[in-house]
Amino acid sequence: IQGGRSRVRRALYMAALTAIRTCERFKTFYTALAARSGSKKLAIIAVARKLLVVLNAIIRDKKAFA
C-alpha cells in the first residue's frame, strides 16, 4: 500500500498489529482472512483499514468502542 500519508499509514499498521494481538474481534478477522488469502501482510492491511473504519465510526457517533 502506497497511498495516503506515511505517518498515518505507519500508525495504523502498528495499531493493527496490536489489535490483532489483543482484541478478539480483530484477531478472528485476521486469522480468517490470512487463511483465505494466504498472505499475512494483506490481512494486516485489511485489519488496519477495518480499524480506521471503526475509529471513524466512533468519532462520528461519539460512542465508546465496545
Secondary structure, DSSP 8 states (H G I E B T S, - for coil): ---S-HHHHHHHHHHHHHHHHH-HHHHHHHHHHHHHHS-HHHHHHHHHHHHHHHHHHHHHHT----
